[in-house]
Amino acid sequence: MFKSFIDRRQREEEIKAEGRLPPGQSLTQKFPVLHYGPVPLYNNLNNWTFKVYGLVEEEKTWNWDEFNKLPRRKVTMDIHCVTRWSKFDTEWEGVHFKDLIDGGFVKLKPEANFCIQHCEYGFTVNVPVSVLLADNFLLATHFDGKPLEPDHGYPLRGVIGAIPGKHQDSDRYLWKGGKWLRALEFKAQDQPGFWEQAGYSMTARIWDEERYARRGW
């Protein structure tokens, strides 16, 4: 156990020297499970759908088979939880929303500035469209080469972090990707989601340590 602690601290110092450890964060070698409410269990995905609506030229709904035929990407990201743990070089696979735009599957209206992620049990989370389109946001079905586990959002979750070696304005804390994702709604004005209504930051930039809301929200 002591050796494991020393190894973790050594790796944390290496990551910090590379400029990849945001302020206030610590490296974890596990994948902690944090969420509000129960974990939805799916006996099958026959009735599962994913919807894109709001300020779009045409609403779209895909079933599970159709969704998995959309263009796919694999992305390696460092992920950072607002509860102060960070996990590095995580590998994800899924659908990138920009590929849906570029491929003509979805067309946003010009006034679509924000996206509300709608998840099971009414959970929501907000992100600017610019973040949704960034290379470090993915609609993920797989982690580390395997389908997501139920605790981590199976069958679909939004996942956001930071691309190793890059500092981008789109880098966000992990809660800005919703687990058990069912729909994306596009709006002109920002709208606080579940945790944002509870006092967490509307923007959640990791390098500025935006964990909690400023006065006025």
Buried (B, 14 or more C-beta within 10 A) or exposed (E): EEEEEEEBEEEBEEBBEEEBBBEEBEBBEEBEEEBEEEBBEBEEBEEBEBBBBBBBEEEBEBEBEEBBEBEBBEBEBBBBBBEEBBBBEBEBBBBBBBBBBEEEBBEBEEEBBBBBBBBBEEBBBBBBBEBBBBBBBBBBBBBEEEEBEBEBBBBBBBBBBBBBEEEBEBBBBBBBBBBBBBBBBBBEEBBBBBBBEEEBBBBBBBBEBBBEBEEEE
